[in-house]
């Protein structure tokens, strides 16, 4: 039996943030929660099962994991949420209302960063400005589209980095991308780990490299090396695209 929305969460060693994310998602009617684990060695899978999620496992890689979740989802709408992102209360009605608008094929929430730092508030401001002007949200804003549209664009590219960017670009060819005023609150850990300026510069380097045609595997290697982390432990375990530009 189908439901209105399938919420799909890719995980890899996210036990410290996943519980709060799942708590925020509980209690929504006509909504299923799917956690796709990429081989966690911590308690991520146990937490997801305890929360009543449908849990599957597949080889790591955010694009691959989100596609695997979409393949088993029964929802007419697919909502992709990072493990460290809190959706607003009532997210279900906001998403369904957005996709009911003529010409809208997908969307995302506005970005907020879980920190009182003015520098991070500024980053969120410019990320939201970019999102609205260019209709170009990123994955930490919780992307959504219909299951039919997701199939039409071929899902997420299973590439080493920037999978959300390419996915949204594909959606743009079909119609409007709507940015909701309601905020998705993402963790500040990426910026706090190595500093706001350094993180922002690395993110922009990766985006520019992608635009110049640098191969995703090379970009991912740059990203890991510049952040000073190993390939299996970047961003708390889950390999991530540059986020919160």
N, C-alpha and C positions, 0 to 999 in steps of 0.2 A: 504494500500500500504506500502510495506516495505521500509526502508531507510538503508543506509550503517551502521550508528552507532547510537545507543541509549546511551546517557549519563545519568546515574542514580545517583542522589544525595540524600542521606538520610539527613534529617534535624530534629533538635529539639532545638528551641530557638537559631537560628543562624543568626539573623538579622544583627548583626554587621560585619559579614564576608561574608554573602551570596551574597550581591550585587556585590562585586568585582569578586567573583568566576563566577557568571553568566555573567558579562560583558565580561570576558575572553573567554567564550564559544560561544558568539554570532557570527553570520555571517558565520558559517561553512556550506557548502552545504551538502545536503543529510544527515542531522544529526538532531535528535530530543532530546530535553531536558526534562527529567522527574525528578520532585522533589517529594520525598516521605516523608511526614511529620509525625512525631511520636507524635503529640499533642502539638505543640508549643503554648505558651501563648503570644508570641511577634508577630512581623510583618513578620516572615519568609514566611508564606504562601502568604501574600499579595505581598511581593517582588517577589516571584516566578511567581505569576500570571501576575504581571505587566511586567515581563520580557518575557512573552509569553511561559512559560514552561507549560507542562502538569503536573498538580498537583493532587496527590492522598494522602489520609491519611490512616494510619494503626496503630496498637498498636506499641509503641516504642520498639526499639531493632534494632541495625544496621543491623544484618543479616536478620531479618524479613523484615525490610524496603527495603533492597536491593533486596530481593527475590520478594517482592510485585512489585517493579518497573520493574524487569525483566519479570514478568508475563504479564505485559501489553505492553512491549516494542515491537516495530515493526522492530528494527534494526537487521541486520544480525550479528552485533558485539555489545557487551555490554561493556561499559566503566564505571567503578564505581569510582566516585569522591567524596571526602569528602568536606563538605561545606566550609572549610577553606583552600582549596588547589587551586592554580592557575596553570592551564595547560599551556604548551608552545604554542606560536602561531603556527598554522599548525599542531596541535595535530592529526587531523583526518588522514592526509596522513601518519604520522609516525605510527599510530596504524594499518592502513590497510596494509602498507608495511611490518610491522613486522609479521602479521598473514599470509601473503602470502608466507613466507619462509618455506621451507620443514621442517617438524617435529616440528614446533612451535605451541603450543596449547594455549599459553597465554603470558602475559607479563605485564610490568609496566614501568614507567618512572624512571629515576634517581631522587634521593631526594635532595632537597635544602631546607634550613630553612630560613625563612624571618627574618634574624637578622644579624648584623655585628659582633656579638660575635664570637671570635675564638673558644670558647668551643663548640658552636653549629655547626660551620663549621667542627670541628673534628667529632662530632657525625654524621653529614651527610656523611662525608667521610667513616667512618666505616660501616654505614648502607649500603652505596652503595657497599662497598667491600663485605659485607655479602651477599647482594642481588645477586651479580654477581658470587661469588664463590659457593654459595649454591643454586642458582636459587630460592631465598626465599625473594621476596619483601613483604612489608606490605601495608596495605590499604592506608596510606597517600602518596603512590607513584602512586596511580590511577591504579588499576588493570583492565586488559581487557582480554577478550576471546570471542570466537564466541558464539552465542546463542545456537548453537547445542552442543558445548562442555560444556557450562554451564548446559544444561539439562542433559548431560551424567553424570556429577559428582554430580548431585542433588542439584546444587545451593550452597548457603552459609548455613552452619549449623546454626540453630537458637539457639545459645548458648549465655550465658551471657557475654562472653569475648573471645578473640582470634579467632573469626570467620574467619578473613582473613587468619590467619596462617593455619588453618585446610583446608580452601578452596584451598590455593596454594599447600599444600601437596597433595591434591586430584588431582590437575592438573598435578603435577609432575609425577604421575603414567601413564599419557597419552602421555607425550612428553616434549619438551623443553619449559622453561620459559625464555623469552628474556627480558633483561633489556636495555631499550633504553638510549642512551647518553643524550638525551634531558631531561630537568629537570622539575619536578613538584615542585612548591614552596609551602611549607606548613607553616602555622602560627607557630610562636615560643611560643604561649600562654601556651602550656602545660609545657614547661620548665621555662618560666618566672614566672608562678604562684607560684611555690614552689621551684624553683632552679634547676639548671642543674644536679648537683650531685645527689640530692635526687630523681629527676624524673628518671634518668638513673638507679639508684639502684632499684627503685620500678619496673621499666619495666623488668629488668633482673630477679627479684624475681618472677614476674608473668610468664615469659617465662619458667623459671626453674620449677616452680610449675606445669605448664601444662605438661612439660616433665616427671614429676614424677607421673602424674596421678591425681593431685588434681582436684576436680570437678569445672567446670566453675563458678557455682554460688558462691562457696567459694572463688575462685580467684577474682571474681568481687567484693565481699565484702572486701577482703584484699585491693584491688586497691583503692576503695573508702575511706576506713578507713585510709590507709597510706597517701593518698593525703589530708585527712581532709575535705572531701566534702560529701554532702548528695547524696543518690542514684539517685535522679532526677535532680541533677545539676552538676554532674561530667562533666568536660571538656566543660563548657559553656552550659550544658543541654544535649548534646548528649553523651550517654555512649560510651566510646571508648575503644578499645584495646590499649595496650602499643604501642606507635608509635615512629619512629625516633630513634631507639635504638643506 
